[in-house]
Amino acid sequence: MRCPFCGNTDTQVKDSRPAEDHVAIRRRRYCPACAGRFTTYERVQLRDLVVVKKNGKREPFDRDKLERSIRIALQKRPVEVERIDQMISGIVRRLESMGDTDVASDKIGQIVMETLARIDTVAYVRFASVYKNFQAADDFEEFVAELRPNIPEEDDA
Ligand SMILES: [Zn+2]
């Protein structure tokens, strides 16, 4: 695994342990070249998902994009990081077990909304309100960009 700080490919695993209720393995890594420390996660990938947008464009499913949008919706909400990771893994697992490698972007949005609704109402409303506009944009990057300005910088007093 290449060091994200200096690019050295010869990094060492210092510690491995189960995470997210044994859904993932968390590895602490150390780079002897720059003394940088970073974490990687190993997860089961049941299938390579392809996201199909409304305009028919296809792109590989990107867990990081999904995670970004969910983290933005949950910004400053009292939800533990571990819980968020579990939630994202749960969503991915659902997508993977739907029986088809092609997943409509709409379907992903719906599943995220359903999941957020159970975890945090504020995050759900944030996500859902932007998601409605997003139906037209139909692009996760645009969606994430739109989601951002709707969230106040400071918590409500
Ligand atoms: Zn390094």
Residues whose N, C-alpha, C, O or C-beta is under 5 A from the ligand:
A	BS01	ZN	C3 F5 C6 G7 N8 C31 A33 C34 G36
